Amino acid sequence: MRREGALRRLTVDGTVWLWNVRHRHPDCRTVLTLRRAEHRHALLRLVFRNAPGRAVAGFPMGTGEVAAGGGWLNLNEPGVVRRFLEEALTRGLVPTTNGETEEDGWPLFDTLTEADPSSAQLQRPVRPRTRAAAAVPAVDVRRTLRPSR
């Protein structure tokens, strides 16, 4: 079983990315954090907050699942994370210098679920994979231990 917040590796076009997903309170939000392995202090946080027509975690969804407008994505799936990463790179959201950048994740969600309607499934999949993850080429995913503080 994967521990919430544990760093995971994702290799895309030869670049190693570290990422994790966490659910936070009191304002009920799910956060996808991304950074290049070689840039420890340049973080992008995509934040998904509960709002009318927007849902994060909670029943009947699991941690890391976000839904809106009939679309549903599981942020624990490497293929889904890759799609968010590619869209963030396209928009120039990923920082290249030290610091944390926090962005609303819903505009990216909307773009991804509109671009590929087959990935926007509100129903929970029978298998622990989304169609979005299956549509993305294979990626190298490994667990990475959290650095000690």
N, C-alpha and C positions, 0 to 999 in steps of 0.2 A: 504494500500500500504506500502511495506517495504521500510524504508529509507536506502539508500546505506551506508554501513559501520556499521550498527547497529549490535551489538553482538547478536549471536544466540546460543542456547544451543543444545548440541547433547550428549546423554548418550549412551556409548558403553561399554558393559560388566561391568557396575557399575561405570565407570569413566565418570565424567562430563567434556566435552570439550566445550570451547567457540570458536566461529569462525565468520568470516565475509569475505565479498568479496567487493573489491573496484576497481575502474578503475582510472588510473592515467595518467597524461601527464606531461612533454612534450614528453616522449619517448613511449607513447601509450602502456600501460601495464595493465593487470588485475592481482590483487594480492589476493590470498586466504590466510588468516591468521588463524592459529590454535594455541591453548594453552590449557593446563589443567586448570580447574577452580581454583585449589589450587596452581598453579604456575603462578602467574600473570605476572612475568617478564621473562618467558622462552617462547619465541615466535618462531614459524616456519612460514615463509612467502614463499609460493610457487608463483613464479612470472612467468607470461605468457606474453612474449613480441611479438609484431607483427614482423614477419620475412617472407621471401619467403616461401610460402606453409603453413604458420601458421597465424591464424587470431584471434583477440580478439575484442569483442564488435563491435560497429558500424553497419551500415546497411549491410545486413538484420538481423543481430544478435542483441540481447539485451545485456544489461550490465550483466556481469558474464558468458557469453557464450564464449566458446573457440572451435576452429575447426582446424583440420589439417589432411591431407591425407585421406579425405573422412570421418573422424570421427568428432563427435560433442558432447560436454558435456556442461551441464548447471551447473555452480558452485554455483548456488542458491538452488539447490536441495539437501536436507540432505542426501539422499542415495548416491549421487555422492560424496559429501564431505566425507562421511564415507569411501568410496572406496579409495579416495586420502589419508585419514588419515591412513587407514590400510596399504597401500603401503608405506607411509612415515615411519610408525613404523617398518615395515619389513626391510626397508633399513637403519634404525637407524638415520633418519634425524631429529626426534623430540628432541629438547634439553631438558635436565633434570635439568640444572642449569640456573641461570639468564643470560639473553642475548638474542639477536635476531639472528636467523639463516635464511639466505635467500638462497633459492635453486631455480634452474630452474625447473619449473613445467612440461615442455614439455616431459622429459623422463618418468615421471610418467603417463602423459596423454597417451603416446605411449603404455606403458605397459597395462594400463587399457582398452584402445580401442582394442588392439590386443587380450587380454585375453577374452574379451566378445564382439565379432563383432556385436551382436544385439544391443549393447548400442551405437555404433558408427554411429549415424544418423546425416547427415548433414542437413536434412530437419528439420524445426521447427515442434515440435509436435502439434497436434490439441489441446490436453489437456496440462495444464501447468506442466506436469510430463514427465520425460524421462524414457525410458525402463530401464536404469541403476538404477534409483531410485526404480522402481517397483520390480527389481530383488533382492533388499537388504531387509533383515528383518526389521520390524518396529522399529523405534527408537524414543526416547523421544525428541521432539524438542520444545523449548520454546523461546520466545523473551527475551532477557536480556537487560536492559537499560545500556547504556554506562556510566561508572563511571564518576562523575564530576571531573574536573581537578582543 
